[in-house]
Amino acid sequence: MTLQFSNIGQRIAQGSGIGELMDDLGAALATGDPDIKMLGGGQPAQIPEVSEVWRKRLQEIAADTVASTKFLSIYDPPQGNPAFVKAIASLLRDQFGWDISEENICQTSGGQTAFFYLFNLLAGEMPDGSHRKILFPLVPEYIGYAAQGLDKEMFRAFRPEIEETGPHEFKYHIDFEKLEVADDVAALCVSRPTNPTGNVLTNEEVAHLSGIAKEKGIPLIIDNAYGAPFPNIIFTEEAKPFWAEHIILTLSLSKLGLPGTRTGIVIGPPEVIKALSSMTAITGLANPSTGQHITQKLMESGEILSLSRETILPYYRKKSRIAQQAAHEIFGEKFAWRMHRSEGALFLWFWFPGLPIPTTELYQRLKKRKVLVIPGHHFFFGCDEQDWKHRQECIRVSFAMAENTVREGLEIIAEEVATASGNSL
């Protein structure tokens, strides 16, 4: 039998950067090889204090017949568990003064699903035959967005300004002078902190983007998978949570330490929430309920904020500092390198100016030595400047793993970059 896939089928079944990433990580986990350095994925760390909170909640649920029945045996509405939705609305109203209600909130089966719904709800072919796009004001951006558009060429992106902030440090900025929001743009989209670089857009940058979106009558989508108010993996203390009537904000339970529950949270205009709920009903009936039940009491009490602020944030800030110090010690002055200023999330973003080989080849060399990273070109989708060499000079490295694993991985990276650069260590 020879099957022919539809155009849409071919687009989502032909493979992608995020698919390759998950395949590599899955294969590595399946081997159980203790020598593999898993520095490529977004797997959160197992923080003992946080894991204990989840174990305690599971014990409480298991000991309660009514709670355990709801946890395992009852469908939630497509919008999400009503008590959980109410708890999120109350938390954000009480803590931040946002003018929201349950009509502004829904659940999805993880943040990845939320963006698949949002992008294809807002952009693509329109009823009048025109085609609208999602605009990323800053790349590199999250690899998981790249293949989600069901319409061809759904994404447009702009090259950033690069500020050299130290001898081996740099930072990306939105180039507002060159940013053009054409009439075919359906929405702006940013992640904060940015995956892959750990860049945190300033309050002023977010306010500027919000003003542009409001003037154009389009949404600004802010992906807060790593951001405020939870899990709050933001190392720049001045960054504040942001929401307005034209903002679509996404949150996730994954980086709290619950990636297996696949729980995404969308906060936005009621018409968007209704549409997403309908999409959930059509594609999956309802969302996973486990994450909602595990965290509901923490949302109601506000403990989710203190857990993020007092435990999760300090844990990752320390790991970032240790990994940065290791990079400086290991890379030294052996070859040209820069590291994006670490302002949040779980990653270090390395740039090797003038690297003689593309980082796709560096990735393969590292993979043979059991070090898994992500080559940078995957994160520059929507940017037409194919001759921009910077795209092939960057890699993303996770610092969420054990410190010795990160250090050993950095040592192997240094050896391979030095060899490629003609500098034997």
C-alpha positions as CSV (number, residue, x, y, z in Angstrom):
1,M,0.0,0.0,0.0
2,T,1.3,3.4,-0.9
3,L,-0.1,6.3,1.1
4,Q,-0.2,9.9,0.0
5,F,-0.3,12.5,2.7
6,S,-2.2,15.7,2.4
7,N,-0.4,19.0,2.2
8,I,-1.1,19.6,5.9
9,G,-0.1,16.1,6.7
10,Q,3.2,16.5,4.9
11,R,4.0,19.7,6.8
12,I,3.5,18.2,10.3
13,A,4.8,14.7,9.5
14,Q,8.0,15.6,7.5
15,G,10.1,16.1,10.6
16,S,11.3,19.3,12.4
17,G,14.0,20.6,14.6
18,I,11.9,20.0,17.7
19,G,11.2,16.4,16.5
20,E,14.9,15.7,16.0
21,L,15.6,17.1,19.5
22,M,13.0,14.9,21.1
23,D,14.1,11.8,19.1
24,D,17.7,12.3,20.1
25,L,16.8,12.8,23.8
26,G,14.4,9.9,23.7
27,A,17.0,7.6,22.1
28,A,19.6,8.7,24.6
29,L,17.3,8.0,27.6
30,A,16.3,4.6,26.2
31,T,19.9,3.5,26.1
32,G,20.4,4.3,29.8
33,D,24.0,5.2,29.0
34,P,25.4,7.0,32.0
35,D,28.1,8.6,29.9
36,I,25.7,10.6,27.7
37,K,25.8,14.4,28.5
38,M,22.1,15.5,28.0
39,L,22.7,19.2,27.5
40,G,20.3,19.7,24.6
41,G,16.7,19.5,25.9
42,G,14.5,21.7,28.1
43,Q,14.1,19.0,30.8
44,P,13.8,20.8,34.2
45,A,16.0,19.7,37.0
46,Q,14.8,17.5,39.8
47,I,14.8,20.0,42.7
48,P,14.4,18.0,45.9
49,E,12.3,20.5,47.8
50,V,10.0,20.9,44.9
51,S,9.7,17.2,44.2
52,E,8.7,16.7,47.8
53,V,5.9,19.2,47.4
54,W,4.5,17.1,44.5
55,R,4.9,13.9,46.4
56,K,3.0,15.3,49.3
57,R,0.2,16.5,47.1
58,L,-0.1,13.1,45.4
59,Q,-0.3,11.5,48.8
60,E,-3.1,13.9,49.9
61,I,-5.0,13.2,46.7
62,A,-4.6,9.4,47.0
63,A,-5.9,9.5,50.6
64,D,-9.0,11.4,49.6
65,T,-11.6,9.2,47.7
66,V,-13.4,12.1,46.1
67,A,-10.2,13.9,45.1
68,S,-8.6,10.7,43.7
69,T,-11.7,9.9,41.7
70,K,-11.7,13.4,40.1
71,F,-8.0,13.1,39.6
72,L,-8.2,10.0,37.5
73,S,-11.7,9.2,36.4
74,I,-13.6,12.3,35.4
75,Y,-13.3,14.5,32.2
76,D,-12.8,18.2,32.8
77,P,-14.5,20.7,30.6
78,P,-12.5,21.7,27.5
79,Q,-11.7,25.0,29.1
80,G,-10.1,23.2,32.1
81,N,-11.0,22.2,35.6
82,P,-13.4,25.0,36.8
83,A,-11.8,25.2,40.3
84,F,-8.3,25.4,38.8
85,V,-9.4,28.1,36.4
86,K,-11.0,30.1,39.2
87,A,-7.8,29.7,41.3
88,I,-5.6,31.1,38.6
89,A,-8.0,34.0,38.0
90,S,-8.1,34.9,41.7
91,L,-4.3,34.6,42.1
92,L,-3.6,37.0,39.2
93,R,-6.2,39.4,40.3
94,D,-5.2,39.5,43.9
95,Q,-1.4,39.5,43.4
96,F,-1.1,41.7,40.3
97,G,-4.4,43.6,40.1
98,W,-5.1,42.3,36.6
99,D,-8.7,42.8,35.5
100,I,-9.4,39.1,34.6
101,S,-12.0,36.5,35.3
102,E,-12.5,32.8,34.5
103,E,-13.6,33.9,31.0
104,N,-10.0,35.0,30.3
105,I,-8.3,31.6,31.2
106,C,-8.2,28.1,29.7
107,Q,-6.0,25.1,29.8
108,T,-4.2,23.2,27.0
109,S,-2.3,20.0,26.8
110,G,1.0,21.7,27.4
111,G,2.4,25.0,26.1
112,Q,3.4,23.4,22.8
113,T,-0.3,22.7,22.1
114,A,-1.3,26.2,23.1
115,F,1.0,27.7,20.5
116,F,-0.1,25.3,17.8
117,Y,-3.7,26.4,18.5
118,L,-2.9,30.1,18.8
119,F,-0.8,30.4,15.6
120,N,-3.3,28.6,13.4
121,L,-6.2,30.3,15.0
122,L,-4.9,33.8,14.3
123,A,-2.7,33.4,11.2
124,G,-2.7,31.6,7.9
125,E,-5.3,31.8,5.1
126,M,-8.2,34.1,6.1
127,P,-11.8,34.1,4.9
128,D,-11.1,36.8,2.3
129,G,-8.3,34.7,0.8
130,S,-5.5,36.7,2.2
131,H,-2.7,35.2,4.3
132,R,-1.7,36.6,7.7
133,K,1.5,36.0,9.6
134,I,2.9,35.7,13.1
135,L,5.7,38.2,13.6
136,F,8.7,37.5,15.9
137,P,10.4,40.9,16.7
138,L,13.5,39.0,17.8
139,V,15.3,35.9,16.8
140,P,16.6,33.4,17.8
141,E,13.4,32.1,19.2
142,Y,12.0,28.9,20.6
143,I,12.6,25.9,18.3
144,G,9.2,24.4,19.0
145,Y,7.4,27.2,17.1
146,A,9.2,26.7,13.9
147,A,7.1,23.9,12.3
148,Q,3.7,24.7,13.8
149,G,2.2,26.8,11.0
150,L,-0.3,24.8,8.9
151,D,0.0,27.6,6.3
152,K,3.2,28.0,4.3
153,E,5.5,30.8,5.4
154,M,3.4,31.7,8.4
155,F,6.2,33.2,10.3
156,R,8.2,36.4,9.8
157,A,11.1,37.5,12.0
158,F,13.6,40.2,12.4
159,R,17.4,40.1,13.0
160,P,18.4,41.4,16.4
161,E,20.9,44.1,17.4
162,I,23.9,42.5,19.0
163,E,25.5,44.3,21.9
164,E,28.9,43.1,23.1
165,T,28.6,43.5,26.9
166,G,31.9,42.0,28.1
167,P,35.1,40.3,26.9
168,H,33.1,37.0,26.3
169,E,29.6,38.2,26.7
170,F,26.9,39.7,24.4
171,K,23.1,40.4,24.4
172,Y,20.4,40.5,21.8
173,H,18.1,43.5,21.6
174,I,15.0,44.1,19.5
175,D,15.9,46.5,16.6
176,F,12.9,48.8,16.9
177,E,14.3,51.1,14.1
178,K,14.1,48.2,11.6
179,L,11.0,46.4,13.0
180,E,8.2,46.7,10.6
181,V,4.7,45.5,11.4
182,A,3.0,45.2,8.0
183,D,-0.8,44.9,7.5
184,D,-0.6,41.2,7.0
185,V,0.7,40.6,10.6
186,A,-1.9,38.8,12.7
187,A,0.0,38.9,16.0
188,L,3.4,39.6,17.6
189,C,5.1,36.8,19.6
190,V,8.0,36.8,22.1
191,S,9.2,34.4,24.8
192,R,10.3,35.9,28.1
193,P,12.8,34.7,29.2
194,T,13.7,33.8,25.6
195,N,14.4,30.2,24.8
196,P,17.2,29.6,23.7
197,T,19.3,32.5,24.8
198,G,18.1,33.3,28.4
199,N,17.4,36.9,27.2
200,V,14.8,38.7,29.2
201,L,13.1,41.6,27.4
202,T,13.1,44.7,29.5
203,N,9.8,46.2,30.9
204,E,10.3,49.0,28.4
205,E,10.7,46.6,25.4
206,V,7.6,44.8,26.4
207,A,5.6,48.0,26.9
208,H,6.9,49.2,23.5
209,L,5.7,46.0,21.8
210,S,2.4,46.2,23.6
211,G,1.9,49.7,22.3
212,I,2.7,48.7,18.7
213,A,0.3,45.7,19.0
214,K,-2.5,47.9,20.5
215,E,-2.1,50.5,17.8
216,K,-2.3,47.8,15.1
217,G,-5.3,46.2,16.7
218,I,-3.5,42.8,17.0
219,P,-2.5,40.6,20.0
220,L,0.9,40.5,21.6
221,I,1.6,36.9,22.6
222,I,4.0,36.5,25.5
223,D,5.3,33.0,26.2
224,N,6.1,32.8,29.9
225,A,7.0,29.1,30.1
226,Y,10.1,30.0,32.2
227,G,8.9,33.4,33.4
228,A,6.8,35.3,35.9
229,P,4.8,34.8,37.9
230,F,5.7,31.1,37.9
231,P,8.1,29.4,37.6
232,N,9.8,32.8,37.7
233,I,13.2,31.6,36.4
234,I,14.2,35.3,35.8
235,F,17.5,36.6,37.1
236,T,16.9,40.2,36.4
237,E,14.9,41.5,39.3
238,E,13.4,44.5,37.5
239,A,11.4,42.3,35.0
240,K,7.7,42.5,35.9
241,P,4.8,40.3,34.8
242,F,2.7,42.1,32.1
243,W,-0.8,41.7,30.9
244,A,-3.4,43.9,29.1
245,E,-6.7,43.3,27.2
246,H,-4.8,42.7,23.9
247,I,-2.2,40.5,25.5
248,I,-2.2,36.7,25.2
249,L,-0.1,35.3,28.0
250,T,0.9,31.6,28.2
251,L,2.1,29.8,31.3
252,S,3.1,26.2,32.0
253,L,3.6,23.8,34.8
254,S,6.5,22.1,33.1
255,K,9.3,24.2,34.4
256,L,7.8,24.0,37.9
257,G,9.0,20.3,37.7
258,L,5.8,18.8,36.2
259,P,6.6,18.4,32.5
260,G,4.8,15.0,32.4
261,T,1.5,16.5,33.3
262,R,1.3,18.4,30.0
263,T,-0.5,21.5,31.5
264,G,-0.5,24.8,29.6
265,I,-2.3,27.9,30.7
266,V,-3.5,30.6,28.4
267,I,-4.7,34.0,29.6
268,G,-6.3,36.2,26.9
269,P,-9.4,37.9,25.5
270,P,-12.6,35.8,26.1
271,E,-13.1,35.3,22.4
272,V,-9.7,33.7,22.1
273,I,-10.4,31.5,25.2
274,K,-13.7,30.3,23.7
275,A,-12.0,29.4,20.5
276,L,-9.1,27.5,22.2
277,S,-11.6,25.6,24.3
278,S,-13.5,24.6,21.1
279,M,-10.2,23.5,19.6
280,T,-9.5,21.3,22.6
281,A,-12.9,19.7,22.4
282,I,-12.4,18.9,18.7
283,T,-8.8,17.6,19.0
284,G,-8.7,16.0,22.4
285,L,-12.1,16.2,24.2
286,A,-10.4,17.5,27.4
287,N,-7.0,18.3,28.8
288,P,-4.9,16.2,31.3
289,S,-6.2,16.9,34.7
290,T,-3.3,15.7,36.9
291,G,-1.3,18.9,36.9
292,Q,-4.4,21.0,37.6
293,H,-5.3,18.9,40.6
294,I,-1.7,18.7,41.9
295,T,-1.2,22.5,41.9
296,Q,-4.8,23.8,42.6
297,K,-4.2,24.3,46.3
298,L,-0.9,26.0,45.7
299,M,-2.7,28.4,43.3
300,E,-5.4,29.1,45.8
301,S,-3.0,29.8,48.7
302,G,-0.4,31.6,46.6
303,E,2.2,29.1,47.6
304,I,3.0,28.6,44.0
305,L,4.5,32.1,43.9
306,S,6.7,31.6,47.1
307,L,7.8,28.2,45.8
308,S,8.9,29.8,42.6
309,R,10.5,32.8,44.2
310,E,12.2,31.2,47.2
311,T,13.2,27.7,45.8
312,I,13.1,27.4,42.0
313,L,14.6,30.8,41.2
314,P,17.6,30.6,43.5
315,Y,18.3,27.0,42.4
316,Y,18.6,27.9,38.8
317,R,20.4,31.2,39.4
318,K,23.1,29.3,41.2
319,K,23.3,26.6,38.5
320,S,23.6,29.4,35.9
321,R,26.5,31.1,37.7
322,I,28.3,27.8,38.2
323,A,27.9,26.9,34.5
324,Q,29.1,30.3,33.4
325,Q,32.1,30.1,35.6
326,A,32.9,26.7,34.2
327,A,32.7,28.0,30.6
328,H,35.1,30.8,31.4
329,E,37.6,28.4,33.0
330,I,37.3,25.8,30.2
331,F,37.1,28.0,27.1
332,G,39.4,30.7,28.3
333,E,41.2,32.3,25.4
334,K,41.6,29.1,23.4
335,F,39.3,30.3,20.6
336,A,36.8,33.0,19.8
337,W,33.6,32.7,21.8
338,R,30.9,34.7,23.4
339,M,28.1,33.7,25.7
340,H,24.7,35.5,25.8
341,R,24.1,37.3,29.1
342,S,22.3,34.7,31.3
343,E,19.1,36.5,32.4
344,G,16.7,33.5,32.9
345,A,15.6,30.1,31.7
346,L,17.7,26.9,31.8
347,F,20.2,27.6,29.0
348,L,23.5,29.1,28.0
349,W,23.7,30.3,24.4
350,F,27.2,30.2,23.0
351,W,28.4,32.1,19.9
352,F,31.7,31.0,18.2
353,P,32.5,33.9,15.8
354,G,34.3,32.8,12.7
355,L,33.8,29.1,13.5
356,P,35.1,27.3,10.3
357,I,32.4,24.6,10.4
358,P,28.6,25.1,10.8
359,T,27.2,24.2,14.2
360,T,25.2,21.4,12.5
361,E,28.5,19.7,11.9
362,L,29.7,20.6,15.4
363,Y,26.5,19.0,16.7
364,Q,27.3,15.7,14.9
365,R,30.8,15.7,16.2
366,L,29.6,16.2,19.8
367,K,26.9,13.6,19.4
368,K,29.5,11.0,18.5
369,R,31.2,11.9,21.8
370,K,27.9,11.5,23.7
371,V,27.3,15.2,24.2
372,L,23.9,16.4,23.1
373,V,23.4,20.1,22.4
374,I,21.2,22.0,19.9
375,P,22.7,23.7,16.8
376,G,21.7,27.3,16.6
377,H,20.2,27.5,13.0
378,H,17.0,25.8,14.2
379,F,16.1,29.0,16.2
380,F,16.3,31.5,13.4
381,F,13.1,30.5,11.5
382,G,11.2,33.3,9.8
383,C,14.4,35.2,9.1
384,D,15.2,35.3,5.4
385,E,18.9,36.3,5.8
386,Q,20.2,32.9,4.9
387,D,23.7,34.3,4.3
388,W,24.0,35.6,7.9
389,K,26.8,33.4,9.2
390,H,25.8,34.1,12.8
391,R,23.0,31.5,12.4
392,Q,25.6,28.7,12.0
393,E,27.9,29.9,14.8
394,C,25.7,29.3,17.9
395,I,24.6,26.4,20.1
396,R,22.2,26.0,23.0
397,V,23.4,24.2,26.1
398,S,21.3,23.4,29.1
399,F,22.7,23.9,32.6
400,A,19.8,22.1,34.3
401,M,21.8,18.8,34.5
402,A,24.2,17.8,37.3
403,E,27.2,20.2,37.6
404,N,29.8,17.5,36.7
405,T,27.8,16.6,33.6
406,V,27.6,20.2,32.5
407,R,31.3,20.7,33.1
408,E,32.4,17.5,31.3
409,G,30.1,18.5,28.4
410,L,31.7,21.9,28.2
411,E,35.2,20.4,28.2
412,I,34.3,18.2,25.2
413,I,32.7,21.2,23.4
414,A,35.9,23.2,24.0
415,E,38.0,20.3,22.5
416,E,35.8,20.1,19.4
417,V,35.6,23.8,18.8
418,A,39.4,24.2,19.3
419,T,40.0,21.3,16.9
420,A,37.6,22.8,14.3
421,S,39.4,26.2,14.7
422,G,42.8,24.6,14.2
423,N,43.8,25.0,17.9
424,S,44.6,21.6,19.4
425,L,44.1,21.5,23.2
